[in-house]
């Protein structure tokens, strides 16, 4: 949860509204940061 809050930021709000879309965005950001 802390990781998502730090990495996603405002996108965590989208996780509640639009789970699928938000998860895709979060995973993309995490993937970019790991590269």
N, CA, C and O atoms as a GROMACS GRO file, in nm:
protein
  140
    1UNK      N    1   0.084  -0.121   0.000
    1UNK     CA    2   0.000   0.000   0.000
    1UNK      C    3   0.087   0.125   0.000
    1UNK      O    4   0.061   0.220  -0.074
    2UNK      N    5   0.190   0.124   0.083
    2UNK     CA    6   0.278   0.240   0.090
    2UNK      C    7   0.350   0.261  -0.042
    2UNK      O    8   0.368   0.374  -0.087
    3UNK      N    9   0.390   0.150  -0.105
    3UNK     CA   10   0.459   0.158  -0.233
    3UNK      C   11   0.369   0.220  -0.338
    3UNK      O   12   0.410   0.310  -0.412
    4UNK      N   13   0.245   0.172  -0.344
    4UNK     CA   14   0.150   0.224  -0.443
    4UNK      C   15   0.123   0.372  -0.416
    4UNK      O   16   0.116   0.451  -0.509
    5UNK      N   17   0.108   0.408  -0.289
    5UNK     CA   18   0.081   0.547  -0.254
    5UNK      C   19   0.196   0.638  -0.294
    5UNK      O   20   0.174   0.750  -0.338
    6UNK      N   21   0.319   0.589  -0.278
    6UNK     CA   22   0.436   0.669  -0.311
    6UNK      C   23   0.458   0.678  -0.462
    6UNK      O   24   0.485   0.785  -0.515
    7UNK      N   25   0.445   0.565  -0.528
    7UNK     CA   26   0.471   0.560  -0.672
    7UNK      C   27   0.357   0.620  -0.753
    7UNK      O   28   0.379   0.699  -0.844
    8UNK      N   29   0.234   0.580  -0.719
    8UNK     CA   30   0.118   0.622  -0.798
    8UNK      C   31   0.073   0.763  -0.763
    8UNK      O   32   0.030   0.838  -0.850
    9UNK      N   33   0.083   0.799  -0.634
    9UNK     CA   34   0.040   0.932  -0.594
    9UNK      C   35  -0.111   0.946  -0.606
    9UNK      O   36  -0.186   0.873  -0.540
   10UNK      N   37  -0.155   1.040  -0.689
   10UNK     CA   38  -0.299   1.064  -0.704
   10UNK      C   39  -0.371   0.946  -0.768
   10UNK      O   40  -0.492   0.933  -0.756
   11UNK      N   41  -0.297   0.860  -0.836
   11UNK     CA   42  -0.359   0.746  -0.904
   11UNK      C   43  -0.422   0.648  -0.805
   11UNK      O   44  -0.507   0.567  -0.842
   12UNK      N   45  -0.381   0.656  -0.679
   12UNK     CA   46  -0.439   0.567  -0.579
   12UNK      C   47  -0.589   0.593  -0.566
   12UNK      O   48  -0.666   0.502  -0.534
   13UNK      N   49  -0.629   0.718  -0.592
   13UNK     CA   50  -0.772   0.753  -0.587
   13UNK      C   51  -0.844   0.681  -0.700
   13UNK      O   52  -0.957   0.636  -0.684
   14UNK      N   53  -0.778   0.671  -0.815
   14UNK     CA   54  -0.839   0.604  -0.930
   14UNK      C   55  -0.858   0.456  -0.903
   14UNK      O   56  -0.947   0.393  -0.960
   15UNK      N   57  -0.774   0.400  -0.816
   15UNK     CA   58  -0.786   0.257  -0.784
   15UNK      C   59  -0.924   0.228  -0.726
   15UNK      O   60  -0.979   0.119  -0.745
   16UNK      N   61  -0.979   0.326  -0.656
   16UNK     CA   62  -1.111   0.308  -0.596
   16UNK      C   63  -1.220   0.328  -0.700
   16UNK      O   64  -1.322   0.258  -0.699
   17UNK      N   65  -1.198   0.424  -0.790
   17UNK     CA   66  -1.299   0.456  -0.891
   17UNK      C   67  -1.295   0.360  -1.009
   17UNK      O   68  -1.395   0.299  -1.045
   18UNK      N   69  -1.176   0.348  -1.070
   18UNK     CA   70  -1.162   0.261  -1.186
   18UNK      C   71  -1.045   0.165  -1.165
   18UNK      O   72  -0.934   0.191  -1.210
   19UNK      N   73  -1.072   0.054  -1.096
   19UNK     CA   74  -0.968  -0.044  -1.060
   19UNK      C   75  -0.881  -0.088  -1.176
   19UNK      O   76  -0.758  -0.076  -1.169
   20UNK      N   77  -0.941  -0.137  -1.283
   20UNK     CA   78  -0.864  -0.193  -1.394
   20UNK      C   79  -0.773  -0.089  -1.458
   20UNK      O   80  -0.654  -0.113  -1.477
   21UNK      N   81  -0.828   0.026  -1.492
   21UNK     CA   82  -0.750   0.130  -1.558
   21UNK      C   83  -0.638   0.179  -1.468
   21UNK      O   84  -0.524   0.198  -1.513
   22UNK      N   85  -0.669   0.199  -1.340
   22UNK     CA   86  -0.571   0.249  -1.245
   22UNK      C   87  -0.458   0.149  -1.226
   22UNK      O   88  -0.341   0.186  -1.222
   23UNK      N   89  -0.493   0.022  -1.214
   23UNK     CA   90  -0.392  -0.082  -1.195
   23UNK      C   91  -0.297  -0.085  -1.314
   23UNK      O   92  -0.175  -0.098  -1.296
   24UNK      N   93  -0.351  -0.072  -1.434
   24UNK     CA   94  -0.267  -0.071  -1.554
   24UNK      C   95  -0.170   0.046  -1.549
   24UNK      O   96  -0.052   0.029  -1.580
   25UNK      N   97  -0.217   0.162  -1.509
   25UNK     CA   98  -0.132   0.281  -1.502
   25UNK      C   99  -0.024   0.264  -1.396
   25UNK      O  100   0.092   0.298  -1.419
   26UNK      N  101  -0.064   0.211  -1.281
   26UNK     CA  102   0.032   0.191  -1.172
   26UNK      C  103   0.140   0.092  -1.212
   26UNK      O  104   0.259   0.116  -1.188
   27UNK      N  105   0.100  -0.017  -1.274
   27UNK     CA  106   0.196  -0.119  -1.316
   27UNK      C  107   0.292  -0.063  -1.420
   27UNK      O  108   0.411  -0.097  -1.420
   28UNK      N  109   0.241   0.023  -1.508
   28UNK     CA  110   0.327   0.084  -1.609
   28UNK      C  111   0.430   0.174  -1.544
   28UNK      O  112   0.547   0.172  -1.582
   29UNK      N  113   0.390   0.253  -1.446
   29UNK     CA  114   0.482   0.344  -1.377
   29UNK      C  115   0.588   0.267  -1.301
   29UNK      O  116   0.706   0.302  -1.305
   30UNK      N  117   0.545   0.161  -1.231
   30UNK     CA  118   0.640   0.079  -1.156
   30UNK      C  119   0.740   0.014  -1.251
   30UNK      O  120   0.860   0.007  -1.223
   31UNK      N  121   0.689  -0.033  -1.365
   31UNK     CA  122   0.775  -0.098  -1.464
   31UNK      C  123   0.877   0.001  -1.518
   31UNK      O  124   0.993  -0.035  -1.540
   32UNK      N  125   0.835   0.126  -1.539
   32UNK     CA  126   0.927   0.229  -1.590
   32UNK      C  127   1.034   0.261  -1.487
   32UNK      O  128   1.150   0.279  -1.521
   33UNK      N  129   0.993   0.268  -1.360
   33UNK     CA  130   1.087   0.304  -1.254
   33UNK      C  131   1.188   0.193  -1.228
   33UNK      O  132   1.301   0.220  -1.186
   34UNK      N  133   1.149   0.069  -1.255
   34UNK     CA  134   1.240  -0.043  -1.233
   34UNK      C  135   1.344  -0.055  -1.344
   34UNK      O  136   1.445  -0.124  -1.329
   35UNK      N  137   1.320   0.012  -1.455
   35UNK     CA  138   1.413   0.001  -1.567
   35UNK      C  139   1.530   0.096  -1.550
   35UNK      O  140   1.619   0.100  -1.635
   0.00000   0.00000   0.00000
